[in-house]
């Protein structure tokens, strides 16, 4: 067995606290589900959680450390991730309350899953987080450190999918209530757009 009971439950408790703490992923899932609905919010949430598997692989294989050690690679990834989020926000603002936004809300959840995956997977700050977080729960006495990190990362992704999904469901339900007033619906789209732009700008320009 890769992980013992104490190691497993200690990591799971820490992972839940980290996931529930206010952060970019939570805000993006909440704002998008408010604007688009429960299914769409959950789809984006599952994409964000799946992005954690990318960071787990990078950490376990040592690639994440190489990115963190290269100012050029880290900066390039940071700018690319920030611009991608800004682009998503601009699209939400452009189509706020329009028929196109309504069609998107009823449409392709797969596209939103991929957007959530991309938004998380190309965030270099999450790369740094996984590099710092996972090794704290690796037991050197058990050996196979990369496999332990892989198991821990999978656990993190699963609990992230559950908690982000609950946020998506709750936000979507609240959004449906608010959207009964037609005048509010465009503002929900605008809130989502501004949220994505703010997170993207902070990622791209932050130190």
C-alpha positions, 0 to 999 in steps of 0.5 A: 500500500502506497499510503498509510491511514494516518498519512491518507487522512492527514492529507485529505483533511489538509486538501479539503481545507485548501480547496475550500479556502477562497481562491481563484478556482472557487471564484471562477466556478462560483461566478460562472455557475451563477451566470450560466447554470448548475450543469455548466458550473459543474462542468467547469468545476470538474475541468478545474479539478482535472487540471490538478492531475496535470500538476500532479504529473509535473510534480511527480516527474520533476517537470514542475521543479524545472518550470519553477527554476526557469524564470523564462518558462515560469513567466511565459506560462504565467502570462499565457495563463493570465491572458487566457483567463482575460480572454474568457472574461472578455467573451463573457462581457461581450455577450452578457445577457445576449442570445449567444450567452443563453445558447452557450448556457444551454450548450456544450458542457464539454467545452466548459470542462476543457476551459476549466481544465485549461484555466487550471493546468496552465496556472504556474502558481498551482505548479508551485503549490503542488511542488510545495504541498505534495512532498509534505505528505510523502513518507520517505520510509515507504519509498516510491516517492513519485508514486506516493505523490501521484496517489496524493495528487489523485486524491486531491483531484477527486476531493476537488471535483466533489467540492468544486462540484458542490460550489457549482451546484449551489451557485447555479441554483442561486443563479436560477433564482436571481435570473427570474428577474430578466434585468439581473441576468446580464449582470450575472454574466458581467460579474463572471466576466469581471471575475475572470479578467481580474484573476487573469490580470493578477496572474499575468502581472503579479510577481 
